């Protein structure tokens, strides 16, 4: 070079090389922004130039096939999405053949803001040895050339351990050429992240689930249902999980990182720690940048969206990411609003996306106590006229409640942090609904081993005592007898924790006719009550419920209990119909009894909190010995329309007091106002890339106009994932028809969920599975539309086009 350097002075020159080409399937060549630099001494000549990469082939699609990640959109663009505990392959094409005497290749995998080898966030492997750091391994296999031609390709196999951190990893390669006098290096930085997920197909992974049909449901199924309503009249809520949609995996990993305060460490490979953080970060009660704000016991959602109008996770996650981008480093605003089934849907999306088997579980008559006891307490007092009434606290947070239904999640894993037998692979209850502050000071609940819940092992981590109470608590009715003294006059030991339900694990979307019948319900519903508790009355059940300590209760004393008081059983009534609340009074006394009775019909929020008293009646009657008396309260449409809560749950209540004996009785029975269903039909063959009309239909059953009406449609595989439109009022007793033009962008079964929302009846829902054929011949040359993603894989929120989707009304 004409320049002399001192022996102790190390001089290098840096040359930016041409970025290598990245080969992916179907011989498509991508030129992505990447960085490759060379540092070499002056003695290195062209004939001994260091190895550098001319082409890198990720085999993303082939790797995705073996790793069960083909449903993600990232592998289609050459981005690796793999599962831990299982090898994946990369092919490298160099500028010259590899020489093991002079060339060494080092492979680096890094994740987090400050990757370090001590916390397993920096992994280094070498072509000289297969053993890397933190249990990672590599196998570098140069392709053997022929007699007349050297080969410049090599296959690199990466073996990730079954407990490695689940995250997006940065991959880089360092090529080192050593001569007798100097050393030269080339550093290559891969432009795409490599996504490493949990692996329920791997025996060594803590989330291993050895049943392919269950994996088809709890990992691969992107649409499902949750059970709502009440125990005697179960309804279903369709939900589009959408875990494989564009940008959703990136969003889920971002949320998990935020749950760990962006401190990437070994805990992000532990499904216990990951799911516990998911349950905390999904809700926004702790001012930690959580995803979703909850609201109960009100119909006022004017500064957000009513929870019942959500029908999938994708729209919520994308709105949250928009809030993240807008906050500029501060805690983002949460999405408003959600309730338990929305939280459960989000948890299922995140868990299934990152590879943790997850199901949604509904507990009917779910107990919610605020002080950790195994009792739900209701308090009553005697009024001046001798009747009794319930004492309600205006503070929502202080009330014990019996939720008509409560939805949480079960996640499957093997626990290594608890003792036998709870450390065996099992379902773990996980509840993201912000009800309690757990031991970590955050609103999180679980994971709680179901074996511990079922057997009353309340000292097992995490929050087993709370889940146990939700399915086993007693309901106590207290009466104020004098100043400061209360006695229990009724104990309901079987009311809490009934018909615990989950979707049948068949790996398919639930196809519903919406004509309620037991056969269809049994087809789509799996009763999982036996996973949580022993059958009532059995020896094990009696033993288990006595394990947690129960306080002694002062019981109400009366002179005699010779009057039987019952409410006529009621499962449901159709909204718009008139109905009666009926009570039956039977005397077994030898003398005439004077009874004071109050009958009430209330609208209630699904969490058991009274919304409004619809109608009430009280009277005093004489009941002769051995006679039977019947009372009834007529309730008409004009009585309850305008007073309903969001899930149209109702409650009939009866109170009775016998003057002669001071016998007190309280009867409470929940029922549902059944709304019409949204009929959905497609009358032609549906092709990928071609608009098709979706017909929506229902009849307004009310004798009044429906106001503040909107229609929303959501589906996996649509050009616009979410469509929302305000429409005109719907006249009384009118048949409403709407047409929505949609475009599928995938050739597969299309799961569509639609919701008609109005002020009077809230949500009217419908679902439909549409088979999508491949493009017509004339459409094959048209570029398929899809949800965009930029070159770095970050999420881009699509605009909803009202030109390609419309709703028209015909009376």
C-alpha positions in Angstrom: 0.0 0.0 0.0 3.1 2.2 0.3 2.5 3.0 4.0 4.6 1.5 6.9 2.9 0.8 10.3 4.4 0.2 13.7 4.2 -3.4 15.0 2.1 -2.5 18.0 -0.4 -0.4 16.1 -3.4 -2.4 14.8 -4.8 -1.0 11.6 -8.0 -2.1 9.9 -10.1 -0.9 7.0 -13.9 -1.2 6.8 -15.5 -1.9 3.5 -19.3 -2.1 3.1 -20.0 -5.1 1.0 -23.0 -5.6 -1.4 -26.0 -6.9 0.7 -26.5 -10.6 0.1 -29.6 -11.8 -1.6 -32.1 -13.7 0.4 -33.7 -16.6 -1.3 -37.1 -17.9 -0.4 -39.5 -20.4 -1.8 -40.6 -20.6 -5.4 -37.3 -19.0 -6.5 -38.4 -15.6 -5.4 -35.3 -13.4 -4.7 -35.7 -10.6 -2.1 -33.2 -7.8 -1.7 -33.7 -6.6 1.9 -31.8 -3.9 3.7 -28.9 -5.7 5.6 -25.5 -4.9 6.8 -22.3 -6.7 6.0 -18.9 -5.2 6.8 -15.3 -6.4 6.4 -12.4 -5.5 8.7 -9.0 -6.7 7.4 -5.4 -5.9 7.7 -3.1 -4.7 5.0 -1.6 -8.1 4.3 -4.9 -9.7 3.3 -5.1 -10.1 -0.4 -8.0 -10.8 -2.7 -7.0 -14.5 -3.1 -7.4 -14.9 0.7 -10.4 -12.7 1.2 -12.5 -13.7 4.2 -15.7 -15.6 3.7 -18.7 -13.4 3.2 -22.3 -14.2 2.4 -23.5 -13.8 -1.2 -26.9 -15.5 -0.6 -28.8 -16.6 2.5 -31.8 -19.0 2.2 -33.9 -19.2 5.3 -36.1 -22.1 4.1 -38.8 -20.2 6.0 -41.7 -22.1 4.4 -40.1 -25.6 4.8 -39.1 -24.8 8.4 -42.7 -23.5 9.1 -44.1 -26.8 7.8 -42.1 -28.8 10.3 -42.6 -26.3 13.1 -46.4 -26.0 12.6 -46.2 -22.2 11.9 -47.3 -22.1 8.2 -50.5 -20.3 9.2 -48.5 -17.2 10.1 -48.0 -14.7 7.4 -44.4 -14.0 8.2 -42.9 -17.3 6.6 -44.5 -16.3 3.3 -42.0 -13.4 3.1 -39.0 -15.4 4.2 -39.1 -14.6 7.9 -38.4 -17.6 10.2 -41.1 -18.5 12.7 -39.9 -21.6 14.6 -40.6 -23.4 17.8 -38.0 -24.1 20.5 -36.7 -27.6 21.1 -36.7 -28.3 17.4 -33.9 -27.7 14.8 -34.3 -25.3 11.9 -32.2 -25.0 8.7 -30.5 -22.1 7.0 -28.4 -22.3 3.8 -25.5 -20.0 3.3 -23.8 -19.3 -0.1 -20.3 -17.8 0.3 -17.8 -16.1 -2.0 -15.5 -19.1 -1.9 -15.3 -22.5 -0.3 -15.0 -22.8 3.4 -11.6 -23.8 4.7 -11.7 -25.2 8.3 -7.9 -24.6 8.8 -8.2 -20.8 8.4 -11.9 -20.0 8.5 -14.1 -19.8 11.6 -17.7 -18.8 11.6 -19.4 -17.5 14.8 -23.2 -17.4 14.9 -24.9 -14.9 17.3 -28.5 -14.8 18.5 -29.5 -11.8 20.6 -32.8 -10.6 22.0 -33.7 -7.7 24.2 -32.3 -4.2 24.5 -29.2 -5.2 26.3 -28.3 -8.8 25.3 -25.9 -10.5 27.7 -24.7 -14.1 27.9 -25.4 -14.3 31.7 -29.1 -14.0 31.3 -29.4 -16.2 28.1 -30.2 -13.2 25.9 -26.9 -13.5 23.9 -26.1 -16.9 22.4 -22.8 -17.6 20.6 -22.0 -20.7 18.5 -19.0 -21.6 16.4 -18.4 -23.7 13.2 -15.6 -25.4 15.2 -17.9 -27.0 17.7 -21.6 -27.9 17.9 -22.1 -26.9 21.5 -23.1 -23.3 22.0 -24.0 -21.3 25.1 -27.2 -21.7 27.2 -28.0 -25.1 25.7 -28.1 -23.9 22.1 -26.4 -26.1 19.5 -25.4 -25.7 15.9 -24.3 -28.0 13.1 -22.3 -26.4 10.3 -22.2 -28.6 7.3 -20.4 -27.4 4.2 -21.7 -29.0 1.0 -19.1 -31.3 -0.5 -18.1 -30.2 -4.0 -17.3 -32.4 -7.0 -14.0 -33.3 -8.6 -14.1 -30.5 -11.1 -15.9 -27.9 -9.0 -15.7 -26.6 -5.4 -18.9 -25.9 -3.6 -19.4 -22.6 -1.9 -22.6 -23.6 0.0 -23.1 -24.7 3.6 -26.1 -25.8 5.6 -26.5 -24.4 9.1 -28.7 -26.3 11.5 -29.7 -24.5 14.7 -30.9 -26.5 17.7 -32.7 -24.3 20.3 -33.2 -25.7 23.8 -36.7 -26.6 24.9 -36.6 -23.9 27.6 -35.1 -21.0 25.7 -36.5 -17.5 25.8 -39.6 -17.0 23.7 -39.0 -13.8 21.7 -37.9 -12.3 18.4 -34.2 -12.9 18.0 -31.6 -10.9 16.0 -29.3 -13.2 14.0 -25.7 -12.2 13.0 -22.7 -14.1 11.7 -19.0 -13.3 12.0 -16.5 -14.8 9.6 -12.9 -14.9 10.8 -9.9 -15.5 8.5 -6.7 -16.1 10.3 -3.3 -16.0 8.5 0.2 -16.3 9.9 0.4 -12.5 10.3 -3.1 -11.0 10.5 -6.8 -11.6 11.1 -9.7 -10.4 9.1 -13.4 -10.5 9.9 -16.6 -10.1 8.1 -19.8 -9.4 10.1 -23.2 -10.1 8.6 -26.5 -8.8 10.3 -29.7 -10.5 9.2 -32.3 -8.0 8.3 -35.3 -10.0 9.7 -35.9 -11.1 13.2 -36.2 -14.8 13.9 -39.3 -15.6 16.0 -38.9 -18.5 18.5 -42.1 -19.7 20.1 -43.2 -22.3 22.7 -43.5 -25.8 21.3 -46.4 -28.0 22.5 -45.3 -30.7 20.1 -41.9 -31.1 21.9 -41.8 -33.6 24.7 -39.1 -31.6 26.5 -41.1 -28.3 26.4 -43.1 -27.5 29.6 -46.2 -26.8 27.4 -46.0 -30.3 25.7 -49.5 -31.5 24.9 -49.5 -35.1 23.6 -52.7 -35.1 21.6 -52.8 -33.8 18.0 -56.6 -33.2 18.0 -56.3 -31.0 21.1 -53.5 -29.0 19.5 -55.7 -28.5 16.5 -58.1 -26.7 18.8 -56.0 -25.1 21.5 -53.2 -23.8 19.3 -54.3 -23.9 15.6 -58.0 -22.9 15.8 -58.3 -19.2 15.1 -62.1 -18.9 15.7 -64.2 -20.2 18.5 -67.0 -19.4 21.0 -67.5 -18.5 24.6 -70.5 -19.4 26.6 -72.6 -16.6 28.1 -76.2 -16.2 29.3 -77.2 -18.1 32.5 -76.9 -21.7 33.6 -80.5 -22.6 32.6 -80.3 -20.8 29.3 -76.8 -20.8 27.9 -75.9 -18.5 25.0 -72.8 -18.5 22.9 -70.5 -15.6 22.0 -68.6 -16.1 18.7 -65.0 -15.0 18.9 -62.4 -14.6 16.2 -59.0 -15.1 17.9 -57.0 -14.3 14.7 -53.7 -15.3 16.1 -52.2 -16.0 12.7 -53.3 -12.7 11.1 -50.7 -10.2 9.9 -49.0 -8.3 12.7 -50.7 -10.2 15.5 -47.7 -12.3 16.5 -45.5 -9.2 16.7 -48.2 -7.5 18.8 -48.5 -10.4 21.2 -44.7 -10.5 21.7 -44.7 -6.7 22.3 -47.4 -7.1 25.0 -45.5 -9.9 26.7 -42.3 -7.8 26.7 -44.3 -4.9 28.2 -45.6 -7.3 30.9 -41.9 -7.9 31.8 -41.2 -4.1 31.8 -39.1 -4.7 28.7 -36.5 -6.5 30.7 -35.8 -9.6 28.6 -34.5 -12.5 30.8 -34.8 -16.2 31.4 -38.3 -15.8 32.8 -39.6 -15.2 29.2 -39.0 -18.9 28.6 -41.0 -20.0 31.6 -44.7 -20.5 30.7 -45.7 -19.9 34.3 -44.1 -16.5 34.4 -45.2 -15.6 30.9 -48.9 -16.4 31.5 -48.9 -14.7 34.8 -47.6 -11.6 33.2 -50.2 -11.9 30.4 -53.0 -12.0 33.0 -51.6 -8.7 34.5 -50.8 -6.7 31.3 -54.1 -7.5 29.5 -56.0 -5.4 32.0 -55.3 -1.7 32.6 -56.1 -1.5 36.3 -52.5 -1.0 37.4 -51.5 2.0 35.2 -48.9 -0.2 33.6 -49.8 0.4 30.0 -52.3 -2.5 29.9 -54.3 -3.4 26.9 -57.9 -3.2 27.9 -60.0 -1.1 30.3 -62.9 -2.9 31.9 -66.3 -1.5 32.9 -69.2 -3.2 34.6 -72.5 -2.3 36.3 -73.4 0.4 33.8 -74.7 0.9 30.3 -72.6 4.0 29.8 -69.8 3.3 27.3 -70.0 6.7 25.4 -66.2 7.3 25.7 -65.4 3.8 24.2 -67.0 0.8 22.7 -69.6 -1.4 24.5 -68.0 -4.7 25.4 -70.8 -6.8 23.8 -70.0 -5.3 20.4 -66.5 -6.9 20.3 -66.4 -10.1 18.4 -62.7 -10.7 18.0 -59.2 -9.9 19.3 -57.6 -8.5 16.1 -59.4 -5.1 16.1 -58.6 -4.6 19.9 -54.9 -5.4 19.4 -54.5 -3.2 16.4 -56.2 -0.3 18.2 -53.9 -0.8 21.2 -50.8 -0.7 18.8 -52.2 2.6 17.4 -52.3 3.9 21.0 -48.7 2.7 21.6 -47.5 4.6 18.5 -49.4 7.7 19.6 -48.1 7.7 23.2 -44.4 8.4 22.2 -42.8 6.4 24.9 -45.3 7.0 27.7 -47.8 4.4 28.9 -50.4 4.0 26.1 -54.1 4.6 26.6 -55.9 1.3 27.0 -58.7 0.2 24.6 -62.1 0.9 26.0 -64.1 -1.2 27.1 -64.0 -4.9 28.0 -65.6 -7.4 30.2 -64.5 -10.9 31.2 -65.2 -12.6 27.9 -63.2 -10.0 26.0 -60.3 -10.4 28.4 -60.5 -14.2 27.9 -60.6 -13.8 24.1 -57.4 -11.7 24.2 -55.6 -14.1 26.5 -56.5 -17.0 24.2 -55.2 -15.1 21.2 -51.8 -14.3 22.8 -51.3 -17.7 24.3 -52.1 -19.6 21.1 -50.0 -17.2 19.0 -46.8 -17.8 21.1 -47.5 -21.6 21.4 -49.2 -22.1 24.8 -52.3 -24.3 24.6 -55.3 -22.3 25.8 -59.0 -22.7 26.1 -61.8 -20.3 27.2 -63.8 -21.5 30.2 -67.2 -20.3 31.5 -68.2 -20.8 35.1 -71.9 -20.3 35.7 -73.0 -18.8 39.0 -69.4 -17.8 39.7 -68.7 -16.6 43.2 -66.9 -13.3 43.7 -66.0 -12.6 47.3 -63.9 -9.6 48.3 -62.2 -10.8 51.5 -60.9 -14.3 50.6 -63.5 -16.3 52.5 -65.4 -19.2 51.1 -68.6 -17.4 51.4 -70.7 -14.9 49.3 -72.7 -12.8 51.7 -76.1 -11.1 51.2 -77.6 -8.9 53.9 -81.2 -8.2 54.7 -83.2 -6.2 57.2 -86.8 -5.9 58.3 -88.5 -2.7 57.3 -91.1 -0.9 59.5 -94.0 -2.5 57.7 -92.6 -6.0 58.6 -91.4 -7.0 55.1 -87.7 -7.6 54.5 -85.4 -6.1 51.8 -81.8 -6.6 50.7 -79.2 -4.1 52.0 -77.1 -3.0 49.1 -73.8 -1.1 49.3 -73.3 1.6 46.7 -69.6 0.8 46.5 -69.2 -1.7 43.7 -65.9 -2.9 45.0 -67.2 -4.0 48.4 -70.0 -6.2 47.4 -70.0 -10.0 47.3 -71.5 -11.1 44.0 -72.7 -14.1 42.2 -71.9 -13.6 38.5 -74.4 -15.2 36.1 -71.4 -16.3 34.2 -67.7 -15.6 34.3 -65.2 -16.4 31.6 -61.5 -17.1 32.2 -58.9 -19.2 30.6 -57.1 -22.6 31.1 -53.5 -22.9 29.9 -51.7 -26.2 29.6 -48.3 -26.7 31.1 -46.0 -28.7 33.4 -45.2 -26.9 36.6 -41.7 -27.2 38.1 -42.3 -24.6 40.8 -44.8 -26.6 42.8 -44.6 -29.9 44.6 -46.2 -33.2 43.6 -48.8 -34.0 42.4 -49.5 -30.5 41.1 -46.2 -30.5 39.1 -47.6 -32.9 36.5 -48.8 -31.6 33.1 -52.3 -30.1 33.7 -54.6 -27.3 32.9 -53.9 -24.1 34.9 -56.7 -21.6 35.5 -55.7 -18.0 34.4 -58.0 -15.0 34.9 -57.1 -11.6 33.3 -60.3 -9.9 34.5 -59.2 -7.4 37.1 -60.9 -8.6 40.3 -58.1 -9.1 42.8 -54.7 -7.8 43.5 -52.5 -10.8 43.7 -49.2 -11.5 45.6 -47.3 -9.5 43.0 -49.3 -6.4 43.7 -50.9 -6.4 40.3 -54.4 -7.4 39.1 -53.5 -10.9 38.0 -54.8 -14.3 38.8 -53.1 -17.7 38.2 -51.9 -19.9 36.8 -53.5 -22.1 39.3 -53.2 -25.9 38.8 -56.7 -27.5 38.4 -55.5 -30.5 40.5 -55.0 -28.1 43.4 -58.3 -26.3 42.8 -60.2 -29.6 42.6 -58.6 -31.0 45.8 -58.7 -27.8 47.8 -54.9 -27.3 48.0 -55.2 -23.6 48.6 -51.6 -23.1 49.6 -50.4 -23.9 46.1 -49.3 -21.1 43.8 -50.9 -19.1 42.3 -54.2 -17.8 43.6 -55.7 -21.3 44.1 -57.8 -20.1 47.0 -59.5 -17.5 44.8 -60.3 -19.9 42.0 -61.5 -22.5 44.6 -63.9 -20.0 46.1 -65.2 -19.0 42.6 -66.5 -22.6 42.1 -67.1 -23.8 45.7 -68.2 -20.9 47.9 -71.4 -21.0 50.0 -74.0 -18.3 49.5 -75.1 -16.9 52.9 -78.2 -14.8 53.6 -77.9 -12.7 56.7 -80.6 -10.9 58.7 -80.1 -8.0 60.9 -81.9 -8.8 64.2 -80.9 -5.8 66.2 -78.1 -3.2 66.3 -74.9 -4.8 65.3 -76.2 -8.4 65.4 -76.7 -10.5 62.3 -77.8 -14.1 61.9 -77.7 -16.5 58.9 -81.2 -17.6 57.9 -80.4 -19.4 54.7 -77.3 -21.2 53.3 -77.0 -22.2 49.6 -74.3 -24.8 49.3 -74.8 -25.9 45.7 -75.5 -22.6 43.9 -71.9 -21.6 43.1 -69.8 -23.2 40.3 -72.2 -24.9 38.0 -72.1 -26.2 34.4 -68.5 -25.1 33.9 -68.2 -25.1 30.1 -65.7 -24.9 27.2 -65.9 -25.4 23.5 -65.7 -28.9 22.3 -62.1 -29.5 21.1 -62.7 -30.6 17.6 -60.4 -28.1 15.9 -63.2 -26.6 13.8 -65.2 -23.4 14.1 -68.6 -23.8 15.9 -71.3 -24.0 13.2 -74.5 -22.7 14.8 -78.0 -22.8 13.6 -79.1 -20.5 16.4 -82.3 -22.5 16.9 -81.8 -23.4 20.5 -81.8 -27.1 21.2 -80.0 -29.4 23.5 -78.6 -31.5 20.8 -76.7 -28.6 19.2 -75.5 -27.4 22.6 -74.2 -30.8 23.5 -72.3 -30.9 20.2 -70.5 -27.6 20.7 -70.2 -27.6 24.5 -67.8 -29.6 26.6 -68.7 -29.8 30.3 -65.4 -29.4 32.3 -67.0 -29.2 35.7 -65.2 -32.4 36.7 -61.9 -30.8 36.0 -62.6 -28.2 38.8 -64.6 -30.1 41.4 -65.9 -33.5 42.5 -69.5 -34.5 41.9 -71.8 -33.0 44.6 -72.5 -35.4 47.4 -69.6 -37.7 46.9 -67.2 -38.6 49.7 -64.3 -36.7 48.0 -66.4 -33.7 47.5 -67.4 -33.5 51.1 -63.8 -34.0 52.2 -62.4 -31.4 49.8 -64.9 -28.6 50.7 -64.0 -29.0 54.4 -60.3 -28.6 53.9 -60.2 -24.7 53.7 -61.2 -23.2 57.0 -64.8 -21.9 57.3 -65.8 -19.6 60.0 -68.7 -20.5 62.4 -71.9 -18.7 61.5 -74.6 -17.6 63.9 -77.8 -19.2 62.6 -81.2 -17.5 62.7 -83.6 -19.1 65.1 -87.3 -19.1 64.5 -90.1 -20.8 66.5 -91.0 -23.1 63.6 -90.3 -23.6 59.8 -93.6 -24.8 58.6 -94.1 -22.7 55.5 -92.6 -23.7 52.2 -91.9 -20.8 49.8 -90.9 -21.4 46.2 -90.7 -19.4 43.0 -91.8 -21.0 39.8 -88.7 -22.1 37.8 -88.0 -19.8 34.9 -85.3 -20.5 32.3 -85.9 -17.7 29.8 -88.5 -15.5 28.2 -88.4 -14.0 24.7 -87.7 -10.3 24.6 -90.8 -8.4 23.7 -93.1 -10.9 25.4 -95.1 -10.4 28.6 -94.5 -12.8 31.4 -95.4 -13.6 35.1 -93.3 -14.0 38.2 -95.1 -16.8 40.2 -94.7 -17.8 43.8 -96.1 -20.8 45.6 -96.7 -20.8 49.4 -97.5 -24.1 51.1 -98.5 -24.4 54.8 -97.5 -27.5 56.8 -98.6 -25.8 60.0 -101.4 -26.8 62.4 -102.6 -23.2 62.6 -103.2 -20.4 60.3 -100.2 -18.4 59.4 -99.9 -14.7 58.4 -97.2 -14.2 55.8 -95.8 -11.1 54.3 -94.5 -11.5 50.8 -92.6 -9.4 48.4 -92.0 -10.3 44.7 -89.6 -8.4 42.5 -88.4 -8.5 38.9 -85.0 -6.9 38.4 -82.7 -6.3 35.5 -79.2 -7.3 36.5 -75.7 -6.9 35.0 -74.1 -10.2 34.3 -71.8 -9.8 37.3 -74.9 -10.1 39.5 -75.2 -6.4 40.3 -78.7 -5.0 40.2 -79.3 -2.6 37.4 -82.9 -1.5 38.0 -86.0 -2.8 39.7 -88.4 -3.5 36.8 -91.5 -4.2 38.9 -92.4 -5.2 42.4 -95.4 -6.3 44.5 -95.9 -6.8 48.2 -98.8 -8.2 50.2 -99.9 -9.8 53.4 -102.0 -13.0 53.2 -103.5 -15.6 55.5 -102.6 -19.2 54.8 -104.9 -21.8 56.4 -103.3 -25.0 57.7 -102.4 -27.5 55.0 -103.4 -25.1 52.2 -101.5 -23.8 49.2 -101.5 -20.2 47.9 -100.2 -18.8 44.7 -99.1 -15.3 43.9 -98.0 -13.7 40.7 -96.6 -10.5 39.4 -97.3 -9.6 35.8 -94.4 -8.0 33.8 -95.0 -6.4 30.4 -92.8 -5.2 27.6 -93.3 -1.6 28.5 -92.1 -2.4 32.1 -88.7 -3.7 31.2 -87.7 -2.1 27.8 -85.4 0.8 28.7 -84.4 -0.8 32.0 -82.3 -3.7 30.7 -78.6 -4.2 31.3 -76.1 -5.2 28.6 -76.6 -9.0 28.5 -80.4 -8.8 29.1 -80.1 -10.9 32.3 -83.1 -10.8 34.6 -83.7 -11.9 38.2 -86.9 -12.9 40.0 -86.8 -12.5 43.7 -89.2 -13.5 46.5 -89.0 -12.6 50.2 -91.3 -14.1 52.8 -91.7 -13.5 56.5 -94.1 -15.4 58.8 -95.3 -13.1 61.6 -96.2 -15.8 64.1 -92.9 -17.8 63.9 -90.4 -15.2 62.5 -89.6 -17.6 59.7 -87.6 -15.8 57.0 -87.2 -17.1 53.4 -85.5 -15.6 50.4 -85.6 -17.1 46.9 -83.5 -15.8 44.0 -83.6 -17.1 40.5 -81.8 -15.7 37.4 -83.2 -16.0 33.9 -82.6 -14.6 30.5 -84.5 -12.5 28.0 -83.8 -14.3 24.8 -83.0 -12.0 21.9 -83.5 -12.8 18.2 -80.6 -14.1 16.3 -78.9 -12.5 13.3 -79.5 -14.8 10.3 -76.6 -14.8 7.8 -76.6 -16.3 4.3 -74.5 -16.4 1.2 -76.3 -17.3 -2.0 -73.5 -17.8 -4.4 -70.1 -19.4 -4.7 -67.4 -17.4 -3.0 -64.0 -16.9 -4.7 -60.8 -15.6 -3.3 -60.1 -12.0 -4.4 -63.8 -11.4 -5.5 -66.4 -9.4 -3.6 -69.4 -11.3 -2.4 -72.7 -10.2 -0.7 -73.4 -11.3 2.8 -77.0 -11.1 3.7 -78.0 -10.3 7.3 -81.6 -10.6 8.6 -83.7 -10.5 11.8 -87.1 -9.4 12.9 -87.5 -6.7 15.5 -89.7 -8.4 18.1 -90.4 -5.1 20.0 -93.4 -2.8 19.7 -91.1 0.1 19.5 -88.4 1.5 17.2 -84.7 0.3 17.6 -82.4 3.3 17.9 -78.7 4.0 17.8 -78.2 1.1 15.5 -74.8 -0.2 14.2 -73.6 -3.2 12.4 -70.2 -4.8 12.8 -68.7 -7.7 10.8 -65.4 -9.4 11.6 -63.8 -12.4 10.0 -60.4 -14.1 9.6 -59.2 -13.9 6.0 -61.2 -10.8 4.9 -59.7 -7.8 3.1 -61.0 -5.6 5.9 -60.8 -7.5 9.2 -63.4 -5.3 10.9 -66.3 -3.4 9.4 -68.5 -1.0 11.4 -71.3 1.1 10.1 -74.1 3.2 11.7 -77.5 2.5 10.1 -81.0 4.0 10.3 -83.5 3.2 13.0 -85.4 -0.1 12.7 -89.2 0.3 13.0 -91.3 -1.8 15.4 -92.1 -5.3 14.4 -90.1 -4.8 11.2 -88.1 -7.4 9.3 -84.6 -5.9 8.8 -82.3 -6.9 6.0 -78.7 -5.7 5.5 -76.2 -6.5 2.7 -72.5 -6.3 3.4 -70.1 -6.7 0.4 -66.9 -8.5 1.6 -63.7 -9.7 -0.1 -61.8 -12.8 1.0 -58.1 -12.8 0.6 -57.5 -16.5 1.5 -58.7 -19.7 0.0 -60.1 -21.6 3.0 -63.1 -21.7 5.3 -64.0 -18.1 6.2 -65.3 -17.6 9.8 -67.5 -14.6 9.9 -69.1 -13.1 13.0 -71.6 -10.2 12.8 -73.2 -8.1 15.5 -76.3 -5.8 15.3 -76.2 -3.4 18.2 -79.0 -1.1 19.4 -80.0 0.8 22.5 -83.0 -1.4 23.3 -81.6 -4.9 22.9 -77.9 -4.3 22.8 -76.2 -7.0 20.7 -77.8 -9.4 18.3 -75.2 -11.8 17.0 -74.7 -14.3 14.2 -72.0 -16.5 12.8 -71.4 -18.2 9.5 -68.7 -20.4 8.0 -68.2 -19.8 4.2 -66.1 -22.0 2.0 -63.8 -19.9 -0.2 -62.7 -21.3 -3.6 -59.6 -20.3 -5.5 -59.6 -17.3 -7.8 -61.5 -17.5 -11.0 -59.3 -17.8 -14.1 -59.8 -14.2 -15.0 -58.8 -13.1 -11.5 -55.4 -14.9 -11.4 -53.5 -12.0 -12.8 -54.9 -9.5 -10.3 -52.7 -8.8 -7.3 -54.2 -10.2 -4.2 -54.9 -7.7 -1.5 -53.7 -8.3 2.0 -53.2 -6.5 5.3 -49.8 -4.7 4.8 -46.7 -5.2 6.9 -43.5 -3.1 6.4 -40.1 -4.6 5.7 -39.2 -4.9 9.4 -42.4 -6.8 10.3 -44.0 -4.0 12.3 -47.7 -3.7 12.3 -49.5 -1.5 9.8 -53.1 -0.8 10.6 -55.3 -1.0 7.5 -57.9 1.6 6.8 -61.5 0.3 6.5 -62.8 1.1 3.0 -66.5 2.0 3.0 -66.4 1.7 -0.8 -65.9 -2.1 -0.7 -68.2 -2.8 2.2 -71.7 -1.4 2.5 -74.9 -2.0 4.5 -78.3 -1.2 3.0 -81.6 -1.3 4.8 -84.9 -2.6 3.5 -88.1 -2.4 5.6 
